Amino acid sequence: MSIPYLLALHSINGINSKKLALLIEYFGGAEAAFAQIGSWQDIPELAKDFSALFEAKKEVDLNRVYEDFLASGAKILTIEDNNYPELLREIYDPPYLLFYLGDLPLADQLYIAVIGARNATAYGKQVANNMAAGLASQGAWVVSGLARGIDAAAHKGAMTTGKTLAVLATGIDVVYPRENKELFEQVVKNGAVISEMPIGTKPLAYHFPLRNRIISGLCKGLVVVEATKKSGTKHTVDHALEQGRDIFAVPGPVFSPLSQGTHSLIRQQCAKLVENADDVMEEYRMGHLFAEPRFGKQGWPKQDNLTMQEKHLCEFLIIRQHFDKIAAELELSSAELAPLLVLWELRGLIKQLPGNNYVMNQ
């Protein structure tokens, strides 16, 4: 794939990951897609936005975009690459292209997010630092958003014993907040910094929810340390719940507003109460991300009681999947799949989630 053309397409205002993937699939490559903009209106998903996209493309200087990319020193990873993170690939709206600085691990690496309030207390920062250090020491990569407060404490803690990954809501060459420039550089040396945003993108409010879906999408589990009831952290938790991720929450002082969010998650049984990294890692030491067979464990269907199709389904639905993806995976039409899903749900093999999504019933 021609990198300059891919980057230019990605830089067009109005082209998100879904549209980028559509263009590349429709035209067979980025260069052809960039050159044949007149035919974009033939793609049903792009037709209504064609005029705006046509005008936006005029603002993109192919050579300038590529020069800015080279100057950033970043590398790129696309969803077609073998080392694209496995769990991120499975979310409903995975980023087609990621920029990164540093070194990424293998695609099946265990990532655990540690997130929370920007205006964290000394207690919260200490908990996040200790939690991250403990997780990293046991082989997990700790993921956070390089923000003030809990994020920064988590990155710092992880780097004392292992690796960390920061997900940005800006271009890979834009450090936000500026006060974390030194931390940014340390993370690059002790893990990686990634972003789906084009080079040079400034911190705009609507970019942060997009960033948050990547934080949760990368991770098997997400640890919340200090959050108010209506904090931005809740958006990341919502993404994690939709994606079928494990949620953990650390309790705090009952009189602190920053304990209300974590206590609410625990009270509503959305999150498991944890106090340290061992409480989190006990969920994964014997889990499917490691060496234990996926069938025969307590709470899982016995392998000899399942058909080959059902075994395939259970393997596929370890991670939340949309109806359309299940149909494609099992090579069934919608009419064929729908009654089977009802049957499997009645048998207790799977459960339905909001948005026509399904997951294995563990």
Secondary structure by P-SEA (a helix, b strand, c coil): ccaaaaaaaaacccccaaaaaaaaaaaccaaaaaacccccccccccccaaaaaaaaaaaccaaaaaaaaaaacbbbbcccccccccccccccccccbbbbcccccccccbbbbbbbbccccaaaaaaaaaaaaaaaaabbbbbbcccccaaaaaaaaaaacbbbbbbbcccccccccccaaaaaaaaaacccccccccccccccaaaaaaaaaaaaaaccbbbbcccccccaaaaaaaaaaaabbbbbbbbcccccccaaaaaaaaaacccccccccccccccccccccccccccccccccccccccaaaaaaaaaacccccaaaaaaaacccaaaaaaaaaaaaaacccccccccbbbccc
